[in-house]
Amino acid sequence: MSLPSAAALTCVLLLCGVHPSSAQSQRPMEVTSDSAAYCEHLAGRVMELRQRASAPQPEVDLLLDRGQRLCAEGRVRPGLNRLRHALLDLREARNRPGRVGQAPERRH
């Protein structure tokens, strides 16, 4: 029995919804769970990005504080939600031209 050709493998990948070039360029998937350990990991990531910011971000600081407090109280899911929100706010501020380090405006 012979091995399938590269064209045949490409067809199989495309049928499965995977583009061959994207399969190689994607970062490895990070598996997360709603756990106290992940709370600590995410809080550390927020603090790391927060230190790089050039201007005060009181809303991010508040989300970080609330997230850590909720996680410490055993309310992991709401805590993670606050921490994820803080992380997104930091990333948005970092990617917004002319607003680096400023707290993003709230969308309603």
C-alpha positions as a printed Julia matrix, in Angstrom:
108×3 Matrix{Float64}:
   0.0    0.0    0.0
   1.38   3.43  -0.93
   1.28   6.63   1.1
  -1.25   9.31   0.09
   0.04  12.11  -2.1
   0.45  15.67  -0.85
  -2.5   16.73  -2.98
  -4.7   14.08  -1.38
  -3.68  15.19   2.12
  -4.39  18.81   1.22
  -7.88  17.84   0.03
  -8.54  16.01   3.3
  -7.4   19.02   5.32
  -9.58  21.37   3.3
 -12.59  19.09   3.67
 -12.06  19.15   7.44
 -11.98  22.95   7.42
  -8.25  23.29   8.06
  -6.19  25.39   5.69
  -2.76  23.74   5.34
  -0.77  26.97   5.85
  -2.78  27.98   8.94
  -2.23  24.62  10.58
   1.48  25.34  10.8
   1.35  29.05  11.71
  -1.1   28.9   14.63
   0.15  29.12  18.19
  -0.44  26.04  20.3
  -3.83  26.09  21.95
  -3.73  27.1   25.6
  -6.02  24.91  27.67
  -7.6   26.8   30.54
  -9.88  25.83  33.35
 -11.92  27.67  35.92
  -9.47  27.11  38.75
  -7.71  29.11  41.44
  -4.41  28.33  39.72
  -5.65  29.87  36.48
  -6.85  32.91  38.43
  -3.29  33.4   39.66
  -1.87  32.91  36.18
  -4.27  35.39  34.6
  -3.79  37.96  37.39
  -0.03  37.71  36.85
  -0.48  38.31  33.13
  -2.68  41.36  33.8
  -0.11  42.76  36.26
   2.68  42.2   33.76
   0.86  44.12  31.02
  -0.29  46.76  33.51
   3.32  47.54  34.44
   4.14  48.18  30.76
   1.34  50.73  30.4
   2.53  54.33  30.24
  -0.46  55.94  31.96
  -2.63  55.1   34.97
  -5.54  52.78  34.25
  -7.87  52.94  37.23
 -10.54  50.77  35.61
  -8.04  47.99  34.91
  -6.73  48.28  38.46
 -10.28  47.97  39.8
 -11.03  44.93  37.63
  -7.76  43.31  38.71
  -8.5   43.96  42.39
 -12.07  42.66  42.16
 -11.01  39.64  40.13
  -8.32  38.65  42.62
 -10.69  39.18  45.55
 -13.44  37.05  43.98
 -10.97  34.26  43.2
  -9.67  34.35  46.79
 -13.25  34.04  48.05
 -13.72  30.91  45.93
 -15.87  32.67  43.34
 -13.56  31.67  40.52
 -15.78  32.21  37.47
 -16.77  35.81  38.29
 -13.15  36.47  39.27
 -11.87  35.14  35.96
 -14.44  37.23  34.1
 -13.08  40.41  35.74
  -9.48  39.39  35.03
 -10.25  38.57  31.39
 -12.02  41.9   31.02
  -8.98  43.71  32.45
  -6.71  41.85  30.04
  -8.89  42.77  27.06
  -8.96  46.43  28.15
  -5.17  46.46  28.35
  -4.78  44.86  24.93
  -7.27  47.27  23.34
  -5.49  50.27  24.85
  -2.13  48.98  23.67
  -3.36  48.48  20.09
  -5.23  51.79  19.83
  -3.09  54.47  18.15
  -2.67  57.61  20.24
  -4.21  56.0   23.32
  -1.39  53.8   24.57
  -1.7   53.35  28.29
  -5.02  55.16  28.61
  -8.11  53.45  29.93
 -10.43  52.57  27.06
 -13.82  54.22  26.84
 -16.73  52.04  27.88
 -19.04  50.82  25.14
 -22.71  50.51  25.93
